[in-house]
Amino acid sequence: MWKNRNVWIILTGEFIAGLGLWLGIIGNLEFMQEKIPSDFLKSLLMATGLVAGIIVGPYAGKITDQKSKKTVMLWSGLLRTISVIFMLIAIATGSVWWMLVFFVTIQISAAFYFPALQAAIPLIVKDKDLLQLNGVHMNVSTLSRIIGTAVAGILLVLLPLSMLYIGSLVAYLGLLILTWFLNFEENTNSSSEKKNTNGKTSFKDVLPVIKGLPIVFMTLLMTLVPLLFLGGFNLLVINISELQDSSAIKGWIYTAEGVSFMIGAFFIKKISDNFSPYKILFGSSLLVGVSQIMLYFADVFAVTIAAFLVFGFSVGCFFPTASTIFQTKVPKDFHGRFFSFRNMLDRIGFQVVLLLTGFLLDFIGLQLMCLLYGLLGIVTTFFFYVKNKQMLTANQEN
């Protein structure tokens, strides 16, 4: 795997793009803290971009299955690069409306880019290497997040806010150039035949495939549990910083969660040798709920850091396992539509959790909200566990 040039291009591109992404995210938080006082209004603004991504999702899935994955990644990468210009205009004019345009365009870009990337990875390496590559890919993403947030914090002190987005723009241009050098075989014959036979390829064709694969269907549902934490992650960080009256806690949180995530993703290959994918998913999901309950004591520095360490490790195990299940169990002809469907499901989940988080932060506060989310996550995990046991029993009887 490590002799494969495409692997290095994907990983290097992920690192560079991750730096740009997190420079932009920290810049977004700074701009919104300055311009928008309400947490709910902040969440509403971010959710608008997610809606745009959901709307174009079905079209993105069909295009990814019908066209070259590399071509889709190039065009979506170009749109992502252009979107940063809108944010530079927002800073220059002080307009929240231009920030809205930025959110919409960058989320539309993501709606095309990430399904194409997930569909391309199984074409680059063999199935036996997928879990390892998914883990390393997520570790590279996390490393870029740690470095990106640290660099962004330094730049905010030394330079104007616009310089964060200039750095983001340069990073996205770098990813665009690297993507151009990808070279792998794409088998579009089956999709073409399907298109010629049925007249057109429908996005809805993927739904019976998901329904017919119980492990895929259950894994899709399980991914909703970490979303309870991830959907309002940045709002949580802002509120913890205000609760503890410390700007430095932001950096500690991102670093603790990121390092712990990398440890989980690094050891997932060894963990998977001893435990089934289901046990890893259920165990990780349970830990997510525990980490949220720990944030009931978010006013205590040590407990806060411990909570994010637990959370980081759990999702570091969860997401590489889930991605590998999807890439190996779903037929490759449906990868574009499936990963687009998954992106849409994630975006809807993010949107609901983001709005709910903003609302609850304004009305019941951080600590009670985290307790509520944690209990909900644990109950949901237990429900899925019981359902899985019932399905396994029914299959054995049949």
C-alpha positions, 0 to 999 in steps of 0.5 A: 500500500505504501508504494502506491503513489495515489495513497501518498497524494490522497494523504498529502492532499488531506493534510494540506486541505485540513490545514486550510479547513481549520484555518477557516473554521477558527476564522468562522468562529472568530467572525461569528463571535464578533458579529452574532451574539446568539448561539441559536443564530450562529447555528441557524447560519451554519445550518443554512449551508448544510441545507444547500448540501442536502439539496444537491446530494442526490444529484452529486451521488448520480454524477459521482457514479456516472462520471470520473471520480477524479473529475468530480473531485477537481471541479468540487475542489475548484468551487471550494477554492472560489468559496473562500473569496466570498468570506474575504468579501464578508470580512472586508464589508463586515457582512454576515450575508456574504458569510452565508454565501460562503457557507452555501458554496463550500457545503455544495462543494463538500456534497460532491467532493467527499462522496467522490473521495470515499468512492475513489479510495476502494479503487486505489487500494485492495480491500484488505488495506482499507481499514488501515488506510481509513485509519491513517487517512483520519489520523492525517486529517486529525493531525492537520486539525491540531496543527491548523487550530494551533497555527490559526490561534497564533495568526489571530494574535499576530495578523488580521482575520483575513490572513487566515482565509488567505492561508485557507485559499492557498491550501485549497489550491494546493489540494486542487493541484495534487488531485490533478496528479491522481491516476487510477482505473475507474470502472464505469462500465456497469453503471453505463450499462445500467444507464443504457438499460433503464434509461437513467440511473436513479438515486433511489436505486441505492435504497433497496441496496441499503435495506438488503444489507443489514450491517450497512443499515445498522451502521448508518443508524449508529453513526447518528449517535456521535453526531449528537456530540459532533453536530454542535462541537464548535458551539460547545467549545465556545461555551466551555471557553466562556464558562471557564473564562479561558481562551486557552481551553479551546486549544487544549480541547482541540488538542486533547480530542485530536491526539486521542482520536489519532490513538484510537485510529492508530490502534483500530487495526489491532482492535479489529483483530479481537473484536467484531465490527459491531462490538467496536461500534457499540462500545465506541457509541457507549463511550461517546455518551459517557463523554457527554455526561462527563461534560456536566462538570464542564466548569472543571478543567481536568474533567473537561479534558478527560471528556474530550480524551474519551470522546476522541478515542471512541470516534477514532475507533468508530469512524474507520470501522464504519467507513470500511464496512461501507466501502467493502459491503456496498457494491462499487457501482453504488458507491457514489450514490451511497456515500452521497446518501450518507453525506445527506444523512450526516448533514440532516443530522448535523443540521438538527443537532446544530439547531437543537444545540444552539436552542438548548444552550440559550435556554437550559445551558451547557451542562444540562444539555450535555447531560441530556445528550449523554443519556440520549446517546446511551439509551439509543446505543442500548436500543440499537444493541437490542435490535441487533441481537434480535436480528442475529437471533432471527437470522439463526432461526431462519 
